[in-house]
Amino acid sequence: ASSAGFLTYVIYPSMKNTFVVTHPDHSGETSLIVEDGKTLRLNFSGVHKPHILIIKQSTSPKGVELDGLALPPNRWQYDEKRHRLIIRTDYYERGEYEVLR
């Protein structure tokens, strides 16, 4: 699948981190807060943009939720060889992810 039109975030979870992206199309900023605990929480705020999350993770998650709803398996995949969780999202309401371990 093509990544054209998607912003890609490569995430190596470690405690709590914040990323801020200023969009080159002058539409504003998007912030992403990553909190690594029993579950991995990712919270977007600001301008909504289609995105791909590539998350370093040693095991396949039990599930992935977006805005409180389970994402179907066709919306995410786990690359066992590279230990990466890949989530592709073109639309979201709040942008609140939870990766269940």
Backbone hydrogen bonds in HBPLUS format (Angstrom, degrees):
<---DONOR---> <-ACCEPTOR-->    atom                        ^
c    i                          cat <-CA-CA->   ^        H-A-AA   ^      H-
h    n   atom  resd res      DA  || num        DHA   H-A  angle D-A-AA Bond
n    s   type  num  typ     dist DA aas  dist angle  dist       angle   num
A0006-PHE N   A0003-SER O   3.02 MM   3  5.39 156.9  2.07 138.0 136.9     1
A0007-LEU N   A0050-PRO O   3.02 MM  43  6.36 166.1  2.04 138.1 138.9     2
A0052-ILE N   A0007-LEU O   2.86 MM  45  6.15 151.6  1.94 144.2 147.5     3
A0009-TYR N   A0052-ILE O   2.85 MM  43  6.24 164.3  1.87 170.3 175.7     4
A0054-ILE N   A0009-TYR O   2.85 MM  45  6.12 161.1  1.88 169.1 173.5     5
A0011-ILE N   A0054-ILE O   2.76 MM  43  6.05 167.5  1.77 159.9 163.8     6
A0056-LYS N   A0011-ILE O   2.88 MM  45  6.25 166.9  1.89 173.7 178.1     7
A0036-ASP N   A0015-MET O   2.69 MM  21  4.80 164.9  1.71 147.6 153.1     8
A0017-ASN N   A0034-VAL O   2.90 MM  17  5.19 154.6  1.96 145.6 154.0     9
A0034-VAL N   A0017-ASN O   2.77 MM  17  5.19 168.5  1.78 157.8 161.7    10
A0019-PHE N   A0032-LEU O   2.79 MM  13  5.09 158.1  1.84 148.4 156.1    11
A0032-LEU N   A0019-PHE O   2.79 MM  13  5.09 154.4  1.86 150.7 155.6    12
A0021-VAL N   A0030-THR O   2.84 MM   9  5.27 168.2  1.85 156.3 160.1    13
A0030-THR N   A0021-VAL O   2.91 MM   9  5.27 151.3  1.99 145.9 155.4    14
A0023-HIS N   A0028-GLY O   2.96 MM   5  5.85 167.1  1.98 170.5 173.4    15
A0026-HIS N   A0023-HIS O   3.10 MM   3  5.69 151.6  2.18 122.0 123.8    16
A0047-VAL N   A0029-GLU O   2.86 MM  18  5.76 162.1  1.90 150.4 148.2    17
A0031-SER N   A0045-SER O   2.86 MM  14  5.23 163.4  1.89 145.8 151.5    18
A0045-SER N   A0031-SER O   2.96 MM  14  5.23 143.7  2.09 144.5 148.0    19
A0033-ILE N   A0043-ASN O   2.93 MM  10  5.17 160.4  1.97 140.8 146.2    20
A0043-ASN N   A0033-ILE O   2.90 MM  10  5.17 158.5  1.94 147.0 154.2    21
A0035-GLU N   A0041-ARG O   2.80 MM   6  5.09 166.2  1.82 152.9 156.9    22
A0041-ARG N   A0035-GLU O   2.89 MM   6  5.09 172.9  1.90 153.2 154.2    23
A0037-GLY N   A0039-THR O   3.03 MM   2  5.10 148.1  2.14 137.0 145.0    24
A0040-LEU N   A0099-VAL O   3.17 MM  59  4.99 164.5  2.19 139.6 142.9    25
A0099-VAL N   A0040-LEU O   2.79 MM  59  4.99 162.4  1.82 147.8 154.0    26
A0042-LEU N   A0097-TYR O   3.11 MM  55  4.94 161.2  2.15 125.2 129.8    27
A0097-TYR N   A0042-LEU O   2.71 MM  55  4.94 167.6  1.72 165.8 164.2    28
A0044-PHE N   A0095-GLY O   2.78 MM  51  4.86 163.0  1.81 140.5 146.5    29
A0051-HIS N   A0089-THR O   2.80 MM  38  5.45 156.6  1.86 161.1 167.5    30
A0089-THR N   A0051-HIS O   2.86 MM  38  5.45 178.2  1.86 173.1 173.7    31
A0053-LEU N   A0087-ILE O   2.77 MM  34  5.04 161.5  1.80 150.1 156.2    32
A0087-ILE N   A0053-LEU O   2.90 MM  34  5.04 158.3  1.95 144.2 151.5    33
A0055-ILE N   A0085-LEU O   2.80 MM  30  4.99 168.6  1.81 151.2 154.6    34
A0085-LEU N   A0055-ILE O   2.80 MM  30  4.99 163.6  1.83 146.3 150.7    35
A0057-GLN N   A0083-HIS O   2.99 MM  26  5.43 170.5  2.00 135.3 138.4    36
A0062-LYS N   A0100-LEU O   2.71 MM  38  5.29 149.4  1.80 142.6 150.1    37
A0100-LEU N   A0063-GLY O   2.87 MM  37  5.14 159.7  1.91 148.0 153.3    38
A0071-LEU N   A0064-VAL O   2.71 MM   7  5.64 177.2  1.71 161.4 160.4    39
A0065-GLU N   A0098-GLU O   2.85 MM  33  5.10 163.9  1.87 150.3 155.7    40
A0098-GLU N   A0065-GLU O   2.95 MM  33  5.10 148.3  2.05 136.5 139.2    41
A0066-LEU N   A0069-LEU O   2.85 MM   3  5.42 158.9  1.90 154.8 154.8    42
A0069-LEU N   A0066-LEU O   3.12 MM   3  5.42 166.7  2.14 113.5 117.5    43
A0067-ASP N   A0096-GLU O   2.70 MM  29  4.89 160.0  1.74 139.4 146.6    44
A0075-ARG N   A0072-PRO O   2.87 MM   3  5.67 167.9  1.89 132.0 135.3    45
A0076-TRP N   A0073-PRO O   3.45 MM   3  5.57 162.1  2.48 103.1 108.0    46
A0088-ARG N   A0075-ARG O   3.26 MM  13  5.97 167.1  2.28 159.3 162.9    47
A0077-GLN N   A0086-ILE O   2.91 MM   9  5.33 150.0  2.00 146.2 155.8    48
A0086-ILE N   A0077-GLN O   2.83 MM   9  5.33 174.1  1.83 168.0 169.5    49
A0079-ASP N   A0084-ARG O   2.75 MM   5  5.13 170.6  1.76 163.8 163.7    50
A0083-HIS N   A0079-ASP O   2.75 MM   4  5.57 117.5  2.14 144.8 162.8    51
A0084-ARG N   A0079-ASP O   3.17 MM   5  5.13 154.8  2.24 132.4 139.4    52
